[in-house]
Amino acid sequence: MITNNKVKNNLPYRRKRREGRTMADVAFDAQKIAFAPISFQAALALRNLGILQLLNTTPADDKTIAKKLKLSLYAVQTLLENGIALEIVSLENGKYALTKTGWFLLCDPMTRANMDFVQDVCYLGMHSLQDSLTHGKPTGLKVFGKWKTVYEGLSKLPAKNRKSWFTFDHFYSDIAFPEILPIIFEPAPKRVMDIGANTGKWAKKCLDYNKAVTLMLVDLPGQLNMAKKNLKKYGKRAEFYPTNVLDGKAQFPKGADAVLMSQFLDCFDEKQIISILKKVKIAAHQNTRIYILEPLWDRQEYKAATFCLNHTSLYFTNIANGNSKMYSYTQLEHCVKKAGLKVEKVFDQIGRFSYTLLCCKK
Ligand SMILES: C[S@@+](CC[C@H](N)C(=O)[O-])C[C@H]1O[C@@H](n2cnc3c(N)ncnc32)[C@H](O)[C@@H]1O
């Protein structure tokens, strides 16, 4: 039997006083985690079935919602009761209304990009997360195909899943790019190498920003084929170098005055990052500026941002490649130094997600 004294001395009870939270709060937080996948699907259904949109205009009762959306009363009631539990909707005088969280789920583009990415890219694979962690392999990727990394299969993903991947990937760097363009072009580089150029979105921004610059795009062949189509109108100002940077013999082309790696190094483990940076060093001349743009989880202003980045790490574990993650500043700086490069300048708080731009040199 547990006596009062024993209850007082057990760990959660002592934590209650330290954290200023009750046992009931703690138990509720634990249940939120226990049911998280179901909560996620409920929120997605509330959004995708049009219930949140309908309530955004005006509060309504369950029968009206069911009739307007041609859903069963059972479906509407079950979802809305979960919506109350998740504080997505509130219930007053028999009418449901959207809460601020509900509005965010419906209208905030970042939340939408994150939810679609989790549903269309991560959800099915994540069932095998523990296997990925113990084997160092992206075991969830088998949901889409037999590739070693998601990057090999990116251009072949089903259209809906590919769209969610690209929307997620571009959402964050798109906001950061306009802010870094003046920094990168301040020393007037004639040739800029974009490693991990993807579909050429950033290269296009550079080519438009400075009419004299030549872009050297490096990525896997599948991605560069998409980039070639997107950059056709720039003719010889866009050069393409299909390369698997993990190939031991692969080298980068020489002659770049600036090198950009945006959201690129997070695709690799520390050993691979050091090896890539060593190859960048070989290709660089004495004045080449080497820019690394990353959202670093220890440099975030908002808790929500750190939360998203730490969860994104597990996408790398389970779907992307099995061995990379979102890094901290200390980890990245360690790799830069190990590769024999110097960090010359650090620009923080770039874009909505507080990206960090490291400017390095030989
Ligand atoms: C996360 S995306 C970043 C794209 C873009 N730079 C941006 O900021 O939005 C990473 C890019 O690195 C490329 N990549 C991953 N592994 C690679 C490899 N082994 N060799 C060459 N490129 C690779 C991917 O194809 C992808 O286009």
The ligand as an SDF file (V2000), in Angstrom:
LIG
                    3D

 27 29  0  0  0  0  0  0  0  0999 V2000
   16.9800   19.9320  -48.7690 C   0  0  0  0  0  0  0  0  0  0  0  0
   17.3300   20.1670  -50.4400 S   0  0  0  0  0  0  0  0  0  0  0  0
   17.8370   21.8630  -50.4980 C   0  0  0  0  0  0  0  0  0  0  0  0
   17.5080   22.5140  -51.7890 C   0  0  0  0  0  0  0  0  0  0  0  0
   17.8270   23.9950  -51.9020 C   0  0  0  0  0  0  0  0  0  0  0  0
   19.2510   24.2450  -51.8340 N   0  0  0  0  0  0  0  0  0  0  0  0
   17.0740   24.8260  -50.8950 C   0  0  0  0  0  0  0  0  0  0  0  0
   17.6950   25.5160  -50.0770 O   0  0  0  0  0  0  0  0  0  0  0  0
   15.8320   24.7910  -50.9130 O   0  0  0  0  0  0  0  0  0  0  0  0
   18.8500   19.2920  -50.5780 C   0  0  0  0  0  0  0  0  0  0  0  0
   19.3580   19.1130  -51.9960 C   0  0  0  0  0  0  0  0  0  0  0  0
   20.5850   18.3920  -51.9000 O   0  0  0  0  0  0  0  0  0  0  0  0
   20.6150   17.4260  -52.9480 C   0  0  0  0  0  0  0  0  0  0  0  0
   21.4390   16.2700  -52.5790 N   0  0  0  0  0  0  0  0  0  0  0  0
   21.2050   15.3910  -51.5690 C   0  0  0  0  0  0  0  0  0  0  0  0
   22.1080   14.4040  -51.5910 N   0  0  0  0  0  0  0  0  0  0  0  0
   22.9410   14.6740  -52.6250 C   0  0  0  0  0  0  0  0  0  0  0  0
   24.0910   14.0210  -53.1550 C   0  0  0  0  0  0  0  0  0  0  0  0
   24.5410   12.8950  -52.6230 N   0  0  0  0  0  0  0  0  0  0  0  0
   24.7100   14.5880  -54.2060 N   0  0  0  0  0  0  0  0  0  0  0  0
   24.2460   15.7430  -54.7590 C   0  0  0  0  0  0  0  0  0  0  0  0
   23.1670   16.4090  -54.3020 N   0  0  0  0  0  0  0  0  0  0  0  0
   22.5200   15.8760  -53.2560 C   0  0  0  0  0  0  0  0  0  0  0  0
   19.1600   17.0310  -53.0990 C   0  0  0  0  0  0  0  0  0  0  0  0
   18.9230   16.4450  -54.3500 O   0  0  0  0  0  0  0  0  0  0  0  0
   18.4180   18.3280  -52.8910 C   0  0  0  0  0  0  0  0  0  0  0  0
   18.1850   19.0020  -54.0830 O   0  0  0  0  0  0  0  0  0  0  0  0
  1  2  1  0
  2  3  1  0
  2 10  1  0
  3  4  1  0
  4  5  1  0
  5  6  1  0
  5  7  1  0
  7  8  2  0
  7  9  1  0
 10 11  1  0
 11 12  1  0
 11 26  1  0
 12 13  1  0
 13 14  1  0
 13 24  1  0
 14 15  1  0
 14 23  1  0
 15 16  2  0
 16 17  1  0
 17 18  1  0
 17 23  2  0
 18 19  1  0
 18 20  2  0
 20 21  1  0
 21 22  2  0
 22 23  1  0
 24 25  1  0
 24 26  1  0
 26 27  1  0
M  CHG  2   2   1   9  -1
M  END
$$$$
